[in-house]
Amino acid sequence: MDRIPALHRRIKELANARLQPGVIESFTIVRHPPAGFGTEPYAVALIRLEDGTKVMAQLTRDSAEPMIGATVIPHMRRIRTMSNGLFVNDLKYEVVAMKTAPVFTVISYVLAVSGPSGVGKTTIARQLLTLFHSYAEQVPILTTRKAKKSDTEPYIHVSKEEFDSLLAKKEIISWTHMPSSTEQRYYGYRKRDIEAIWKKGKLPIVVTEINLLKGLVESLGRRAVLSCGLLPPGRSKRLMLSALLHRLRTRGRDTEEQIVERLKIAEADLKAFTDHAHLFDHMLVNDELGVCVETIRELVATVK
């Protein structure tokens, strides 16, 4: 009998899990899979993750040959079919080459993840940075707003005078002003921060919004920005905004006044996806986090 409560607990754990690469410590081949796991043999490995914890997990069938010491990276995959016909997803790990080799080739472009507040931009970027931990880095963003304890982005806090000075010197290549009832909030990217990441041979990732995206495209060129727009689930604008409202309240980082402001901006962001469709290479609905992260990972890996 399938243990539904156990599956729900596992799904909840995965939603909060940090996708980490790891190293194989031992492995075995399951040559006679149990019911629901298909008919082809598959490998199971004991993996030491980046943070030192160990997990037992399946390896993907399209992996390189497993061996002790090989590096593995996680993917959300179907692992079995329950007796009631439902599919069970879990993390599988892909064996990559033993020698250190980039997962993709950086050709001086920026990966931009855009969308309204509450759509999951920061969470997705964090998981992408974990997947590409050796090959990607998030671009710090200058801001005039005050620091918050809940901040997870790599902000560089400056005064309005410092911000204006950098603009005058043309050191900021993309900037925007976000309306707020409590403070003047300006945001921007410096070209030198992006170039510093390129010089390391890494992919710069920006978590951004429409005006900052437009500035990056104008400054770097359209071909230098791989742009992914994120939509909340819902078949109408009302349902999308309702989903965002639920997420904003659930995460508990904003006051009701700030949530109202964010929803107003979010409505404009949703409209911008249509009005500025030329700025986006791909539009993704962030309904299932793992699927969305894996889709972007595959898009990045295929850039030539």
SEBA-375869 format. One record per residue (C-alpha): residue number from 0; residue in one letter; chain; x, y, z. Coordinates in steps of 0.25 Angstrom, whole numbers, plus 5000, padded with zeros to 4 digits. Example, Ala and Ser with C-alpha at 12.3 -4.5 7.8 and 13.67 -1.06 7.14 Angstrom:
BEGIN
+-----+--------+--------+------+------+------+
! num ! residu ! chaine !    x !    y !    z !
+-----+--------+--------+------+------+------+
!   0 !      a !      A ! 5049 ! 4982 ! 5031 !
!   1 !      s !      A ! 5055 ! 4996 ! 5029 !
+-----+--------+--------+------+------+------+
This chain:
BEGIN
+-----+--------+--------+------+------+------+
! num ! residu ! chaine !    x !    y !    z !
+-----+--------+--------+------+------+------+
!   0 !      m !      A ! 5000 ! 5000 ! 5000 !
!   1 !      d !      A ! 5005 ! 5014 ! 4996 !
!   2 !      r !      A ! 5008 ! 5022 ! 5009 !
!   3 !      i !      A ! 5001 ! 5036 ! 5005 !
!   4 !      p !      A ! 5005 ! 5043 ! 5018 !
!   5 !      a !      A ! 5019 ! 5040 ! 5016 !
!   6 !      l !      A ! 5019 ! 5045 ! 5001 !
!   7 !      h !      A ! 5013 ! 5058 ! 5006 !
!   8 !      r !      A ! 5024 ! 5059 ! 5016 !
!   9 !      r !      A ! 5034 ! 5057 ! 5005 !
!  10 !      i !      A ! 5028 ! 5067 ! 4996 !
!  11 !      k !      A ! 5029 ! 5077 ! 5007 !
!  12 !      e !      A ! 5043 ! 5074 ! 5010 !
!  13 !      l !      A ! 5047 ! 5075 ! 4995 !
!  14 !      a !      A ! 5040 ! 5089 ! 4995 !
!  15 !      n !      A ! 5049 ! 5094 ! 5006 !
!  16 !      a !      A ! 5061 ! 5086 ! 5001 !
!  17 !      r !      A ! 5074 ! 5093 ! 4996 !
!  18 !      l !      A ! 5078 ! 5086 ! 4983 !
!  19 !      q !      A ! 5092 ! 5083 ! 4985 !
!  20 !      p !      A ! 5103 ! 5076 ! 4977 !
!  21 !      g !      A ! 5110 ! 5064 ! 4983 !
!  22 !      v !      A ! 5120 ! 5053 ! 4982 !
!  23 !      i !      A ! 5118 ! 5038 ! 4981 !
!  24 !      e !      A ! 5123 ! 5031 ! 4993 !
!  25 !      s !      A ! 5118 ! 5017 ! 4989 !
!  26 !      f !      A ! 5107 ! 5011 ! 4979 !
!  27 !      t !      A ! 5100 ! 4999 ! 4975 !
!  28 !      i !      A ! 5092 ! 4994 ! 4963 !
!  29 !      v !      A ! 5078 ! 4990 ! 4965 !
!  30 !      r !      A ! 5076 ! 4979 ! 4954 !
!  31 !      h !      A ! 5062 ! 4975 ! 4958 !
!  32 !      p !      A ! 5054 ! 4987 ! 4961 !
!  33 !      p !      A ! 5042 ! 4986 ! 4970 !
!  34 !      a !      A ! 5028 ! 4989 ! 4966 !
!  35 !      g !      A ! 5026 ! 5003 ! 4961 !
!  36 !      f !      A ! 5040 ! 5006 ! 4958 !
!  37 !      g !      A ! 5040 ! 5001 ! 4943 !
!  38 !      t !      A ! 5047 ! 4989 ! 4937 !
!  39 !      e !      A ! 5061 ! 4994 ! 4934 !
!  40 !      p !      A ! 5073 ! 4993 ! 4944 !
!  41 !      y !      A ! 5077 ! 5006 ! 4951 !
!  42 !      a !      A ! 5088 ! 5011 ! 4960 !
!  43 !      v !      A ! 5086 ! 5016 ! 4975 !
!  44 !      a !      A ! 5097 ! 5023 ! 4981 !
!  45 !      l !      A ! 5101 ! 5028 ! 4995 !
!  46 !      i !      A ! 5104 ! 5043 ! 4992 !
!  47 !      r !      A ! 5111 ! 5053 ! 5001 !
!  48 !      l !      A ! 5105 ! 5067 ! 4998 !
!  49 !      e !      A ! 5112 ! 5080 ! 4998 !
!  50 !      d !      A ! 5108 ! 5083 ! 5013 !
!  51 !      g !      A ! 5113 ! 5070 ! 5018 !
!  52 !      t !      A ! 5100 ! 5063 ! 5019 !
!  53 !      k !      A ! 5098 ! 5049 ! 5013 !
!  54 !      v !      A ! 5087 ! 5044 ! 5004 !
!  55 !      m !      A ! 5083 ! 5031 ! 4998 !
!  56 !      a !      A ! 5077 ! 5034 ! 4984 !
!  57 !      q !      A ! 5075 ! 5028 ! 4970 !
!  58 !      l !      A ! 5085 ! 5033 ! 4959 !
!  59 !      t !      A ! 5079 ! 5037 ! 4945 !
!  60 !      r !      A ! 5079 ! 5026 ! 4934 !
!  61 !      d !      A ! 5086 ! 5036 ! 4925 !
!  62 !      s !      A ! 5097 ! 5039 ! 4934 !
!  63 !      a !      A ! 5112 ! 5037 ! 4932 !
!  64 !      e !      A ! 5117 ! 5023 ! 4937 !
!  65 !      p !      A ! 5116 ! 5024 ! 4953 !
!  66 !      m !      A ! 5129 ! 5023 ! 4961 !
!  67 !      i !      A ! 5133 ! 5026 ! 4975 !
!  68 !      g !      A ! 5138 ! 5041 ! 4975 !
!  69 !      a !      A ! 5129 ! 5045 ! 4963 !
!  70 !      t !      A ! 5122 ! 5058 ! 4964 !
!  71 !      v !      A ! 5107 ! 5058 ! 4963 !
!  72 !      i !      A ! 5096 ! 5069 ! 4961 !
!  73 !      p !      A ! 5082 ! 5068 ! 4965 !
!  74 !      h !      A ! 5069 ! 5068 ! 4957 !
!  75 !      m !      A ! 5055 ! 5066 ! 4960 !
!  76 !      r !      A ! 5050 ! 5054 ! 4953 !
!  77 !      r !      A ! 5039 ! 5043 ! 4953 !
!  78 !      i !      A ! 5044 ! 5031 ! 4961 !
!  79 !      r !      A ! 5032 ! 5022 ! 4961 !
!  80 !      t !      A ! 5018 ! 5020 ! 4959 !
!  81 !      m !      A ! 5008 ! 5017 ! 4970 !
!  82 !      s !      A ! 4998 ! 5006 ! 4970 !
!  83 !      n !      A ! 4987 ! 5016 ! 4968 !
!  84 !      g !      A ! 4994 ! 5021 ! 4955 !
!  85 !      l !      A ! 4999 ! 5034 ! 4961 !
!  86 !      f !      A ! 5014 ! 5038 ! 4959 !
!  87 !      v !      A ! 5024 ! 5041 ! 4970 !
!  88 !      n !      A ! 5035 ! 5051 ! 4967 !
!  89 !      d !      A ! 5047 ! 5052 ! 4975 !
!  90 !      l !      A ! 5062 ! 5056 ! 4974 !
!  91 !      k !      A ! 5071 ! 5048 ! 4965 !
!  92 !      y !      A ! 5085 ! 5051 ! 4963 !
!  93 !      e !      A ! 5093 ! 5052 ! 4949 !
!  94 !      v !      A ! 5107 ! 5047 ! 4949 !
!  95 !      v !      A ! 5116 ! 5058 ! 4942 !
!  96 !      a !      A ! 5130 ! 5056 ! 4937 !
!  97 !      m !      A ! 5141 ! 5053 ! 4947 !
!  98 !      k !      A ! 5150 ! 5065 ! 4943 !
!  99 !      t !      A ! 5145 ! 5079 ! 4946 !
! 100 !      a !      A ! 5138 ! 5084 ! 4934 !
! 101 !      p !      A ! 5127 ! 5095 ! 4932 !
! 102 !      v !      A ! 5113 ! 5090 ! 4931 !
! 103 !      f !      A ! 5111 ! 5101 ! 4920 !
! 104 !      t !      A ! 5120 ! 5111 ! 4913 !
! 105 !      v !      A ! 5119 ! 5125 ! 4917 !
! 106 !      i !      A ! 5119 ! 5134 ! 4905 !
! 107 !      s !      A ! 5118 ! 5148 ! 4911 !
! 108 !      y !      A ! 5103 ! 5148 ! 4914 !
! 109 !      v !      A ! 5094 ! 5150 ! 4926 !
! 110 !      l !      A ! 5083 ! 5141 ! 4931 !
! 111 !      a !      A ! 5071 ! 5150 ! 4935 !
! 112 !      v !      A ! 5060 ! 5145 ! 4944 !
! 113 !      s !      A ! 5048 ! 5154 ! 4944 !
! 114 !      g !      A ! 5034 ! 5155 ! 4950 !
! 115 !      p !      A ! 5025 ! 5161 ! 4960 !
! 116 !      s !      A ! 5027 ! 5161 ! 4975 !
! 117 !      g !      A ! 5023 ! 5147 ! 4981 !
! 118 !      v !      A ! 5025 ! 5139 ! 4968 !
! 119 !      g !      A ! 5038 ! 5132 ! 4973 !
! 120 !      k !      A ! 5049 ! 5139 ! 4966 !
! 121 !      t !      A ! 5059 ! 5139 ! 4978 !
! 122 !      t !      A ! 5056 ! 5125 ! 4982 !
! 123 !      i !      A ! 5058 ! 5120 ! 4967 !
! 124 !      a !      A ! 5071 ! 5128 ! 4966 !
! 125 !      r !      A ! 5076 ! 5123 ! 4979 !
! 126 !      q !      A ! 5074 ! 5108 ! 4974 !
! 127 !      l !      A ! 5080 ! 5111 ! 4961 !
! 128 !      l !      A ! 5093 ! 5117 ! 4968 !
! 129 !      t !      A ! 5093 ! 5104 ! 4976 !
! 130 !      l !      A ! 5092 ! 5096 ! 4963 !
! 131 !      f !      A ! 5103 ! 5104 ! 4956 !
! 132 !      h !      A ! 5111 ! 5107 ! 4969 !
! 133 !      s !      A ! 5124 ! 5107 ! 4961 !
! 134 !      y !      A ! 5120 ! 5114 ! 4949 !
! 135 !      a !      A ! 5110 ! 5125 ! 4953 !
! 136 !      e !      A ! 5109 ! 5137 ! 4962 !
! 137 !      q !      A ! 5098 ! 5147 ! 4965 !
! 138 !      v !      A ! 5100 ! 5161 ! 4961 !
! 139 !      p !      A ! 5099 ! 5170 ! 4973 !
! 140 !      i !      A ! 5089 ! 5181 ! 4972 !
! 141 !      l !      A ! 5091 ! 5196 ! 4977 !
! 142 !      t !      A ! 5080 ! 5201 ! 4985 !
! 143 !      t !      A ! 5076 ! 5214 ! 4993 !
! 144 !      r !      A ! 5066 ! 5207 ! 5002 !
! 145 !      k !      A ! 5070 ! 5202 ! 5016 !
! 146 !      a !      A ! 5075 ! 5188 ! 5019 !
! 147 !      k !      A ! 5065 ! 5178 ! 5025 !
! 148 !      k !      A ! 5067 ! 5166 ! 5033 !
! 149 !      s !      A ! 5060 ! 5158 ! 5023 !
! 150 !      d !      A ! 5069 ! 5162 ! 5011 !
! 151 !      t !      A ! 5074 ! 5150 ! 5004 !
! 152 !      e !      A ! 5079 ! 5158 ! 4991 !
! 153 !      p !      A ! 5093 ! 5163 ! 4990 !
! 154 !      y !      A ! 5090 ! 5177 ! 4992 !
! 155 !      i !      A ! 5100 ! 5189 ! 4992 !
! 156 !      h !      A ! 5093 ! 5200 ! 5000 !
! 157 !      v !      A ! 5097 ! 5214 ! 4996 !
! 158 !      s !      A ! 5091 ! 5228 ! 4999 !
! 159 !      k !      A ! 5083 ! 5235 ! 4989 !
! 160 !      e !      A ! 5095 ! 5245 ! 4987 !
! 161 !      e !      A ! 5105 ! 5233 ! 4984 !
! 162 !      f !      A ! 5094 ! 5227 ! 4975 !
! 163 !      d !      A ! 5093 ! 5240 ! 4967 !
! 164 !      s !      A ! 5108 ! 5241 ! 4966 !
! 165 !      l !      A ! 5110 ! 5227 ! 4960 !
! 166 !      l !      A ! 5099 ! 5231 ! 4950 !
! 167 !      a !      A ! 5106 ! 5243 ! 4946 !
! 168 !      k !      A ! 5119 ! 5236 ! 4944 !
! 169 !      k !      A ! 5111 ! 5226 ! 4936 !
! 170 !      e !      A ! 5116 ! 5214 ! 4945 !
! 171 !      i !      A ! 5101 ! 5210 ! 4946 !
! 172 !      i !      A ! 5096 ! 5204 ! 4933 !
! 173 !      s !      A ! 5082 ! 5201 ! 4937 !
! 174 !      w !      A ! 5074 ! 5207 ! 4948 !
! 175 !      t !      A ! 5059 ! 5209 ! 4953 !
! 176 !      h !      A ! 5051 ! 5216 ! 4964 !
! 177 !      m !      A ! 5041 ! 5208 ! 4971 !
! 178 !      p !      A ! 5030 ! 5216 ! 4977 !
! 179 !      s !      A ! 5028 ! 5214 ! 4992 !
! 180 !      s !      A ! 5020 ! 5222 ! 5003 !
! 181 !      t !      A ! 5032 ! 5220 ! 5013 !
! 182 !      e !      A ! 5045 ! 5223 ! 5006 !
! 183 !      q !      A ! 5051 ! 5227 ! 4993 !
! 184 !      r !      A ! 5056 ! 5214 ! 4987 !
! 185 !      y !      A ! 5065 ! 5214 ! 4975 !
! 186 !      y !      A ! 5072 ! 5201 ! 4969 !
! 187 !      g !      A ! 5082 ! 5199 ! 4959 !
! 188 !      y !      A ! 5093 ! 5190 ! 4953 !
! 189 !      r !      A ! 5108 ! 5194 ! 4951 !
! 190 !      k !      A ! 5115 ! 5189 ! 4938 !
! 191 !      r !      A ! 5128 ! 5186 ! 4946 !
! 192 !      d !      A ! 5120 ! 5176 ! 4955 !
! 193 !      i !      A ! 5115 ! 5168 ! 4943 !
! 194 !      e !      A ! 5129 ! 5169 ! 4936 !
! 195 !      a !      A ! 5136 ! 5164 ! 4948 !
! 196 !      i !      A ! 5127 ! 5151 ! 4948 !
! 197 !      w !      A ! 5130 ! 5150 ! 4933 !
! 198 !      k !      A ! 5145 ! 5151 ! 4936 !
! 199 !      k !      A ! 5144 ! 5139 ! 4946 !
! 200 !      g !      A ! 5138 ! 5131 ! 4934 !
! 201 !      k !      A ! 5124 ! 5131 ! 4941 !
! 202 !      l !      A ! 5110 ! 5133 ! 4937 !
! 203 !      p !      A ! 5104 ! 5146 ! 4943 !
! 204 !      i !      A ! 5090 ! 5144 ! 4949 !
! 205 !      v !      A ! 5081 ! 5156 ! 4951 !
! 206 !      v !      A ! 5067 ! 5155 ! 4959 !
! 207 !      t !      A ! 5061 ! 5167 ! 4953 !
! 208 !      e !      A ! 5048 ! 5175 ! 4948 !
! 209 !      i !      A ! 5044 ! 5181 ! 4935 !
! 210 !      n !      A ! 5051 ! 5194 ! 4936 !
! 211 !      l !      A ! 5064 ! 5189 ! 4940 !
! 212 !      l !      A ! 5063 ! 5178 ! 4929 !
! 213 !      k !      A ! 5060 ! 5189 ! 4919 !
! 214 !      g !      A ! 5073 ! 5196 ! 4924 !
! 215 !      l !      A ! 5081 ! 5184 ! 4923 !
! 216 !      v !      A ! 5077 ! 5181 ! 4909 !
! 217 !      e !      A ! 5079 ! 5195 ! 4904 !
! 218 !      s !      A ! 5093 ! 5195 ! 4910 !
! 219 !      l !      A ! 5098 ! 5181 ! 4907 !
! 220 !      g !      A ! 5090 ! 5178 ! 4895 !
! 221 !      r !      A ! 5078 ! 5168 ! 4893 !
! 222 !      r !      A ! 5087 ! 5156 ! 4890 !
! 223 !      a !      A ! 5095 ! 5158 ! 4903 !
! 224 !      v !      A ! 5082 ! 5155 ! 4912 !
! 225 !      l !      A ! 5076 ! 5142 ! 4913 !
! 226 !      s !      A ! 5062 ! 5146 ! 4919 !
! 227 !      c !      A ! 5053 ! 5137 ! 4926 !
! 228 !      g !      A ! 5039 ! 5143 ! 4931 !
! 229 !      l !      A ! 5032 ! 5136 ! 4942 !
! 230 !      l !      A ! 5017 ! 5136 ! 4943 !
! 231 !      p !      A ! 5009 ! 5132 ! 4956 !
! 232 !      p !      A ! 4999 ! 5120 ! 4953 !
! 233 !      g !      A ! 4985 ! 5125 ! 4949 !
! 234 !      r !      A ! 4977 ! 5126 ! 4936 !
! 235 !      s !      A ! 4973 ! 5140 ! 4938 !
! 236 !      k !      A ! 4980 ! 5153 ! 4943 !
! 237 !      r !      A ! 4970 ! 5152 ! 4955 !
! 238 !      l !      A ! 4975 ! 5138 ! 4959 !
! 239 !      m !      A ! 4989 ! 5141 ! 4957 !
! 240 !      l !      A ! 4988 ! 5153 ! 4966 !
! 241 !      s !      A ! 4981 ! 5145 ! 4976 !
! 242 !      a !      A ! 4992 ! 5135 ! 4976 !
! 243 !      l !      A ! 5002 ! 5146 ! 4978 !
! 244 !      l !      A ! 4994 ! 5151 ! 4989 !
! 245 !      h !      A ! 4994 ! 5138 ! 4996 !
! 246 !      r !      A ! 5009 ! 5136 ! 4994 !
! 247 !      l !      A ! 5013 ! 5150 ! 4999 !
! 248 !      r !      A ! 5004 ! 5148 ! 5012 !
! 249 !      t !      A ! 5010 ! 5134 ! 5014 !
! 250 !      r !      A ! 5024 ! 5138 ! 5014 !
! 251 !      g !      A ! 5021 ! 5148 ! 5025 !
! 252 !      r !      A ! 5032 ! 5159 ! 5021 !
! 253 !      d !      A ! 5023 ! 5171 ! 5018 !
! 254 !      t !      A ! 5013 ! 5179 ! 5025 !
! 255 !      e !      A ! 4999 ! 5180 ! 5019 !
! 256 !      e !      A ! 5002 ! 5194 ! 5013 !
! 257 !      q !      A ! 5014 ! 5188 ! 5007 !
! 258 !      i !      A ! 5007 ! 5176 ! 5001 !
! 259 !      v !      A ! 4996 ! 5186 ! 4995 !
! 260 !      e !      A ! 5008 ! 5194 ! 4988 !
! 261 !      r !      A ! 5014 ! 5181 ! 4983 !
! 262 !      l !      A ! 5001 ! 5176 ! 4977 !
! 263 !      k !      A ! 5000 ! 5189 ! 4969 !
! 264 !      i !      A ! 5014 ! 5188 ! 4964 !
! 265 !      a !      A ! 5011 ! 5173 ! 4961 !
! 266 !      e !      A ! 4999 ! 5177 ! 4953 !
! 267 !      a !      A ! 5008 ! 5186 ! 4944 !
! 268 !      d !      A ! 5018 ! 5175 ! 4943 !
! 269 !      l !      A ! 5008 ! 5165 ! 4938 !
! 270 !      k !      A ! 5004 ! 5175 ! 4927 !
! 271 !      a !      A ! 5018 ! 5178 ! 4924 !
! 272 !      f !      A ! 5020 ! 5163 ! 4919 !
! 273 !      t !      A ! 5010 ! 5166 ! 4908 !
! 274 !      d !      A ! 5015 ! 5181 ! 4905 !
! 275 !      h !      A ! 5029 ! 5177 ! 4905 !
! 276 !      a !      A ! 5029 ! 5163 ! 4900 !
! 277 !      h !      A ! 5041 ! 5165 ! 4891 !
! 278 !      l !      A ! 5050 ! 5166 ! 4904 !
! 279 !      f !      A ! 5047 ! 5151 ! 4908 !
! 280 !      d !      A ! 5052 ! 5139 ! 4902 !
! 281 !      h !      A ! 5044 ! 5129 ! 4910 !
! 282 !      m !      A ! 5031 ! 5131 ! 4919 !
! 283 !      l !      A ! 5030 ! 5120 ! 4930 !
! 284 !      v !      A ! 5018 ! 5118 ! 4940 !
! 285 !      n !      A ! 5024 ! 5116 ! 4954 !
! 286 !      d !      A ! 5014 ! 5106 ! 4958 !
! 287 !      e !      A ! 5024 ! 5094 ! 4962 !
! 288 !      l !      A ! 5037 ! 5100 ! 4967 !
! 289 !      g !      A ! 5045 ! 5088 ! 4963 !
! 290 !      v !      A ! 5040 ! 5087 ! 4949 !
! 291 !      c !      A ! 5042 ! 5102 ! 4947 !
! 292 !      v !      A ! 5057 ! 5101 ! 4952 !
! 293 !      e !      A ! 5060 ! 5089 ! 4944 !
! 294 !      t !      A ! 5054 ! 5096 ! 4931 !
! 295 !      i !      A ! 5063 ! 5108 ! 4933 !
! 296 !      r !      A ! 5075 ! 5099 ! 4936 !
! 297 !      e !      A ! 5073 ! 5092 ! 4923 !
! 298 !      l !      A ! 5071 ! 5106 ! 4915 !
! 299 !      v !      A ! 5084 ! 5111 ! 4921 !
! 300 !      a !      A ! 5091 ! 5098 ! 4917 !
! 301 !      t !      A ! 5087 ! 5098 ! 4903 !
! 302 !      v !      A ! 5092 ! 5113 ! 4900 !
! 303 !      k !      A ! 5103 ! 5113 ! 4889 !
+-----+--------+--------+------+------+------+
